[in-house]
Amino acid sequence: MARNDYQQQLAALRERVLEMSDLVCHRLERALSALETKDDELAEQIIAGDHEINELYLEIEQTCIDLFALQQPVAGDLRFIAASFKIITDLERIADLAVNLGEYTLQAERDRYSEIDIGYIGTQTVEMVEMAMDAYADDDPETTHDIAALDDEIDALCENASQIVVRSVLEAEATATAGVEDEALLDDVSRMLLTIRDLERVGDHAVNIAARTLYMVENDDELIY
């Protein structure tokens, strides 16, 4: 009976981690939508709702600690609990990045850099997180390598987007625009570069999740860095 109860606790932990990932991905998608449509009300909702993610994180963290302390897991169970503990940290940080996107939405005053498809980059990063969590849910080591490969594509997209922004600054300097306009441009530049950086970090967190899943399933630390 005790063994069955322990296995139920492990299953419940996985379900809670997956519940957290669903919530985080949903918030990230909404944050991207707010950014794309300049929806200040939606952005404020994303920012105000961050406490819900934090509370869920602390709850799952305590579950992991209790399992470590009371069940003294070994081998595969130990790797599973440790991986779950690390994964919720990545999910919490992704939620923080969604809050950042909400804040950028509130600060934005104009449309610039229409040639940068932030929506596409954001969608790809969300898909990476979802793929990583599917691999965690299904104990699927093969998909973890696919996610690492996708991250290279995201990095390339972000690098190209950053270059577009930098070129715009150089062109503005060459035309010597008015001081007020320069200040507005620099605000937009800073916000866009931060947006690109944060989306790239979402991809990095997806890779972290994949790495922990690979280690959990096959005791393979190849993707951990």
Secondary structure as UniProt FT lines:
FT   HELIX           2..37
FT   HELIX           40..48
FT   HELIX           50..71
FT   HELIX           75..107
FT   TURN            114..115
FT   HELIX           118..138
FT   HELIX           141..175
FT   HELIX           179..218
FT   TURN            222..223
//
